[in-house]
């Protein structure tokens, strides 16, 4: 199942899945935290694609867009530096009342 978490720089966001969507609003502190995590991960220096070393039917794919750059990765090839970003995005989505299995595809547009 494909789902999306999209967060805009004004804090507005949406978590959408196959059958439902939830609007969210992040405060400035949350937006600053995500931006800091992306900067700490040196997002601009990451490659654009991190494919899994071995294919698989159950691989989770993530895509993060930030400041005009998109990085796509599969769950067995996530760079360690970006894991805190994914953890924070999962926390945000979870606090909006969705379950982790509902949003394997994450897109952040800050």
PyMOL commands that set and color helices and strands:
alter all, ss='L'
color gray80, all
select helices_A, chain A and resi 28-40+43-45+80-95+100-102
alter helices_A, ss='H'
color red, helices_A
select strands_A, chain A and resi 4-7+12-16+21-25+49-50+61-66+69-74
alter strands_A, ss='S'
color yellow, strands_A
deselect
rebuild
show_as cartoon
